[in-house]
Every structure is written in C-alpha cells, then in structure tokens.
Amino acid sequence: MQSVQGVQSPGMVFNPDLFFKATRRQRFPMQPKKAINGIGSSDVITLTQEGIVSALEVRVSGTVTFGGTIGTTTMSYEWPLNLIKNLALSANGQSTLISARGLLLRSVEFIANPKLDDNGLAATFGTTAVTSGSLKFPTDDWGTSAGNSLNPGANVPAVGTYTVDLTFLVPIAADQRSLVGSLFAQTSASNLTCTINWNTQGAAAGGTSSSGLISAMGASATFASALNVEVVGLAYSIPIVNGTPVIPDLSTFHGLNEIQYGGLTQGTNGPILSGTGVGRTMLRLISQVTTGATATVPLAVNDTNYATVGWGYGGNTVPESYDRGGTWNVQTYRTAGVNLGVNWGVGLWDFCSDNAVRDVIDQGTTSSLRILLGLVAAPTQGIAYITQETLFAGAVGA
C-alpha cells in the first residue's frame, strides 16, 4: 500500500510524461447552482472525488435589492469582489491550503494568466470612471438596474433590484500546465472541502460601518439579497496504461494564504510572515493596505502613500526594495500586465513568473521572512492583508 498526498492509494505509478500523454481534461459541476445560505453566513461544499483536481470555478449570481428611501446609502470597497469574505479549501489532511478573499482570488488570476487584461474596460471606482486597473471582467455584472449601477466606494443611485454576476478561479494547482500542486481526489479516502464565508451587510438603516458590503445606509433604506453559488471543478482523468493507473508529480501542495495585520504606523512596517519553514518555497508575496474610519478604502500604491517597500529576512538582509511606491507599482504592472495598485492598492513581489527555478524563495533558509511596507502617513484603522503563495512538501509514495 502506498500513500499519495497522505491518501492510501494502491497500485499507482508516478510517470508525468506518460500521464500527460494519456490524461483527459474534465470540467463538471461539483456544486450545481443553489441559493447561498445568506449574506454573513457560510456555505460548506464537499467536492467530487474524481481525478487530479487543478482548479475550481466559482460563480456567484443573482440579485440585491434596495428599497425605502435610499438617502446616502453607499457601497463599501468590499463590494463587489469581497462578496466572498473568505474562501477556504481543505484537502487530504491539509486544513487551509487556500484561505483568501475574493479580491485576492481575482488578483492572482490576473497575475498568473497573461491572457487576461482589463485595459480599456470601462468601470467606475468610487466616483471616478476608470479604464484600467479595475480587475473587472467583461462578463462581470457588479450590480445593474434600469441603467443604474452599484460601484465600489460609491453611493447607491436609486432603489431597485440590481443583477449581480461574478466568477472566481480558485487555483488549486500552482501552474495549470504542469499541474504542480494539484490534488489527488480519486479514492473515497480523499476529503476535499470548500468553505465560502460570505461578507456581511455592513451598515444598517441610518448607520455606518467599518466592515461589510455597505458602509452607510439611509435612515429608511432597506437591503435584501437573493444570491446563488455554483462550483465547477477542473480535473484530469487518471489514465490506465498497461493495466496500471498513472499519475503526475504530486509531491507538493500549493498554498495561497492571506493574513491580516493591524497596528500600522507611519514609517516602515515589517510584519513577520507566518507559516514559514523548511520544505516551503514562496512563489509570490502579495499585499494590500486599507484605511478609513467608515469604509475599507484601498491605499493606492504610489509615491504619495508609500516610501520604502521591499522584502527581507534575517537581521537586515533586504534582497529587493524600492524607495518609492510608484516604482513598485510599475514593477508590479510589468510582472502582472495589469495595474493592480492604482485602484485596489495591491502590491506584488513575484518570484516564479520569469524563472521559478532561479528566483523562488527557500523559506527554510530565510529566517524572520517579512514584507517591508513604508507608509508616508499612518492609515486610519489601517489593515495590511498579506498573502503568501507557496509550494510545500506533500506525502507521496508514488
């Protein structure tokens, strides 16, 4: 009896070349369209046990309705991408392979897929019309009703029922070509669970809120939602060659984990990254800082907001840094092909897109690994969302 990613799986042969010649790509519903349990609640989805799973496609659709007297009702910057407050994936004994907000999932998809480009796509961010850096898909509906639209950080224009349609790619594999980090799901011993925590409403009638989808509500305004979720799995069949099942390299798990840090101050903030250690390599380091007493406003990555930025480890080793935020944002754009920092305030250090063999960080040799965020001014109730994308060893006996 042998173990593949901690799952007892007899008779498997490890042969990546033969696997790729004989496998077949499959897409199938793992969760057919269903009503979500509600804003502020969660849905736990048990995933289909079949093949080598490399990604999930999550679609959220339906309507939200505003009634009463709308007043100064305002959507927060959590809307619409952080409608998913957190998506957590657990599999084969690994409790949180992925733990991410919707904004992070959308950002990573743009970063990892050079085919995606939001340049020239009209969107509204706050009160500003933009044609770059919205992270919007042409297929998205961020909320439309009779010519009106819901936009992040903007007032709700009128009462009515607004249609919503968003899709998110959950990257189980670190790379969709090599399938490195994919999950073995072929036996009944496999256990794959996706938990989606939905964001809260935020402000109630006549009030304001520093969290949730709505940052302020008119005194007699009302809000209701009727949203659905569906999950499609992207998987690859396990071929039988000469009577024996053949599998690819499943020696690693892929992690995408987002953690919050508070207490941000003017000057350099250098939070130590959690979960580092021997056997882990870091592929990407992603950040977002938010500010604002009544709304989680993204802090744009520019010279006005950021001074020295970089990443470091040990006592004072800083392999990469910039002395101005705008320079960092240019580097992020060159890497991702999309302006992540201008609207959503996302910053990126990418170690795998150009030459992963050369550039990825061995976390076993970089003690006290940290990101450096030099802030020109102390943000109001500032929060830094820091994400590590990693590969780490999995139990494989194939």
Solvent accessible surface area in square Angstrom, and as a share of the most:
residue,aa,sasa,rsa
1,M,170,0.76
2,Q,40,0.18
3,S,28,0.18
4,V,0,0.00
5,Q,2,0.01
6,G,48,0.46
7,V,8,0.04
8,Q,95,0.42
9,S,0,0.00
10,P,82,0.52
11,G,49,0.47
12,M,22,0.10
13,V,65,0.37
14,F,90,0.37
15,N,55,0.28
16,P,42,0.27
17,D,106,0.55
18,L,58,0.29
19,F,0,0.00
20,F,85,0.35
21,K,166,0.70
22,A,47,0.37
23,T,28,0.17
24,R,176,0.64
25,R,149,0.54
26,Q,51,0.23
27,R,128,0.47
28,F,37,0.16
29,P,91,0.57
30,M,15,0.07
31,Q,34,0.15
32,P,88,0.55
33,K,127,0.54
34,K,65,0.28
35,A,68,0.53
36,I,17,0.09
37,N,100,0.51
38,G,23,0.22
39,I,41,0.21
40,G,44,0.42
41,S,41,0.27
42,S,43,0.27
43,D,2,0.01
44,V,100,0.57
45,I,3,0.02
46,T,100,0.58
47,L,2,0.01
48,T,52,0.30
49,Q,78,0.35
50,E,65,0.29
51,G,1,0.01
52,I,0,0.00
53,V,0,0.00
54,S,0,0.00
55,A,0,0.00
56,L,0,0.00
57,E,56,0.25
58,V,1,0.00
59,R,103,0.38
60,V,0,0.00
61,S,16,0.11
62,G,19,0.18
63,T,38,0.22
64,V,1,0.01
65,T,50,0.29
66,F,2,0.01
67,G,19,0.19
68,G,54,0.52
69,T,91,0.53
70,I,29,0.15
71,G,47,0.46
72,T,98,0.57
73,T,0,0.00
74,T,25,0.15
75,M,2,0.01
76,S,3,0.02
77,Y,34,0.13
78,E,19,0.09
79,W,0,0.00
80,P,0,0.00
81,L,1,0.01
82,N,3,0.02
83,L,0,0.00
84,I,0,0.00
85,K,99,0.42
86,N,36,0.19
87,L,0,0.00
88,A,20,0.16
89,L,0,0.00
90,S,37,0.24
91,A,2,0.01
92,N,18,0.09
93,G,80,0.77
94,Q,59,0.26
95,S,81,0.52
96,T,73,0.42
97,L,5,0.03
98,I,1,0.00
99,S,22,0.14
100,A,0,0.00
101,R,19,0.07
102,G,0,0.00
103,L,3,0.01
104,L,6,0.03
105,L,0,0.00
106,R,0,0.00
107,S,1,0.00
108,V,3,0.02
109,E,26,0.12
110,F,3,0.01
111,I,9,0.05
112,A,54,0.42
113,N,51,0.26
114,P,124,0.78
115,K,175,0.74
116,L,43,0.21
117,D,85,0.44
118,D,1,0.01
119,N,66,0.34
120,G,64,0.61
121,L,44,0.22
122,A,74,0.58
123,A,10,0.08
124,T,43,0.25
125,F,23,0.10
126,G,7,0.07
127,T,135,0.78
128,T,79,0.46
129,A,87,0.68
130,V,22,0.13
131,T,79,0.46
132,S,39,0.25
133,G,0,0.00
134,S,1,0.00
135,L,0,0.00
136,K,40,0.17
137,F,25,0.10
138,P,112,0.71
139,T,109,0.63
140,D,16,0.08
141,D,32,0.16
142,W,7,0.02
143,G,0,0.00
144,T,64,0.37
145,S,18,0.12
146,A,109,0.85
147,G,87,0.84
148,N,48,0.24
149,S,45,0.29
150,L,0,0.00
151,N,22,0.11
152,P,0,0.00
153,G,19,0.19
154,A,12,0.09
155,N,95,0.49
156,V,4,0.03
157,P,66,0.41
158,A,31,0.24
159,V,75,0.43
160,G,23,0.22
161,T,69,0.40
162,Y,0,0.00
163,T,63,0.37
164,V,4,0.02
165,D,30,0.15
166,L,0,0.00
167,T,48,0.28
168,F,4,0.02
169,L,43,0.21
170,V,0,0.00
171,P,16,0.10
172,I,3,0.01
173,A,1,0.01
174,A,26,0.20
175,D,62,0.32
176,Q,65,0.29
177,R,206,0.75
178,S,51,0.33
179,L,2,0.01
180,V,43,0.25
181,G,1,0.01
182,S,0,0.00
183,L,0,0.00
184,F,0,0.00
185,A,0,0.00
186,Q,78,0.35
187,T,31,0.18
188,S,108,0.70
189,A,68,0.53
190,S,3,0.02
191,N,95,0.49
192,L,1,0.00
193,T,30,0.17
194,C,0,0.00
195,T,35,0.21
196,I,0,0.00
197,N,52,0.27
198,W,4,0.01
199,N,3,0.01
200,T,56,0.32
201,Q,54,0.24
202,G,28,0.27
203,A,2,0.02
204,A,67,0.52
205,A,58,0.45
206,G,53,0.51
207,G,28,0.27
208,T,91,0.53
209,S,25,0.16
210,S,54,0.35
211,S,67,0.43
212,G,2,0.02
213,L,1,0.00
214,I,0,0.00
215,S,7,0.05
216,A,21,0.16
217,M,9,0.04
218,G,5,0.05
219,A,91,0.71
220,S,61,0.40
221,A,2,0.02
222,T,77,0.45
223,F,31,0.13
224,A,59,0.46
225,S,43,0.28
226,A,65,0.50
227,L,5,0.02
228,N,32,0.16
229,V,0,0.00
230,E,42,0.19
231,V,1,0.00
232,V,37,0.21
233,G,0,0.00
234,L,12,0.06
235,A,0,0.00
236,Y,30,0.11
237,S,29,0.19
238,I,23,0.11
239,P,15,0.09
240,I,114,0.58
241,V,32,0.18
242,N,153,0.79
243,G,66,0.63
244,T,41,0.24
245,P,32,0.20
246,V,2,0.01
247,I,0,0.00
248,P,2,0.01
249,D,58,0.30
250,L,1,0.00
251,S,45,0.29
252,T,34,0.20
253,F,3,0.01
254,H,3,0.01
255,G,0,0.00
256,L,0,0.00
257,N,42,0.22
258,E,26,0.12
259,I,69,0.35
260,Q,112,0.50
261,Y,46,0.17
262,G,55,0.53
263,G,71,0.68
264,L,18,0.09
265,T,76,0.44
266,Q,124,0.55
267,G,33,0.32
268,T,88,0.51
269,N,16,0.08
270,G,33,0.32
271,P,23,0.14
272,I,90,0.46
273,L,6,0.03
274,S,53,0.34
275,G,57,0.55
276,T,48,0.28
277,G,26,0.25
278,V,139,0.80
279,G,43,0.41
280,R,71,0.26
281,T,41,0.24
282,M,0,0.00
283,L,11,0.06
284,R,14,0.05
285,L,0,0.00
286,I,6,0.03
287,S,2,0.01
288,Q,7,0.03
289,V,0,0.00
290,T,5,0.03
291,T,26,0.15
292,G,21,0.20
293,A,57,0.44
294,T,70,0.41
295,A,16,0.13
296,T,22,0.13
297,V,51,0.29
298,P,13,0.08
299,L,24,0.12
300,A,23,0.18
301,V,3,0.02
302,N,54,0.28
303,D,64,0.33
304,T,103,0.60
305,N,33,0.17
306,Y,3,0.01
307,A,43,0.33
308,T,56,0.33
309,V,0,0.00
310,G,0,0.00
311,W,17,0.06
312,G,0,0.00
313,Y,57,0.22
314,G,26,0.25
315,G,78,0.75
316,N,132,0.68
317,T,60,0.35
318,V,57,0.33
319,P,66,0.41
320,E,73,0.33
321,S,58,0.38
322,Y,66,0.25
323,D,105,0.55
324,R,132,0.48
325,G,0,0.00
326,G,21,0.21
327,T,51,0.30
328,W,1,0.00
329,N,21,0.11
330,V,72,0.41
331,Q,34,0.15
332,T,0,0.00
333,Y,95,0.36
334,R,189,0.69
335,T,43,0.25
336,A,8,0.06
337,G,35,0.33
338,V,0,0.00
339,N,36,0.18
340,L,0,0.00
341,G,0,0.00
342,V,68,0.39
343,N,16,0.08
344,W,3,0.01
345,G,1,0.01
346,V,4,0.02
347,G,1,0.01
348,L,0,0.00
349,W,5,0.02
350,D,28,0.14
351,F,9,0.04
352,C,25,0.15
353,S,57,0.37
354,D,132,0.68
355,N,61,0.31
356,A,42,0.33
357,V,147,0.85
358,R,161,0.59
359,D,49,0.25
360,V,44,0.25
361,I,10,0.05
362,D,69,0.36
363,Q,6,0.03
364,G,33,0.32
365,T,100,0.58
366,T,11,0.06
367,S,78,0.50
368,S,56,0.36
369,L,1,0.00
370,R,31,0.11
371,I,1,0.00
372,L,21,0.11
373,L,1,0.00
374,G,2,0.02
375,L,2,0.01
376,V,68,0.39
377,A,64,0.50
378,A,61,0.47
379,P,17,0.11
380,T,71,0.41
381,Q,120,0.53
382,G,7,0.07
383,I,48,0.24
384,A,0,0.00
385,Y,18,0.07
386,I,4,0.02
387,T,1,0.01
388,Q,19,0.08
389,E,3,0.01
390,T,5,0.03
391,L,32,0.16
392,F,21,0.09
393,A,72,0.56
394,G,15,0.14
395,A,60,0.47
396,V,52,0.30
397,G,43,0.41
398,A,40,0.31
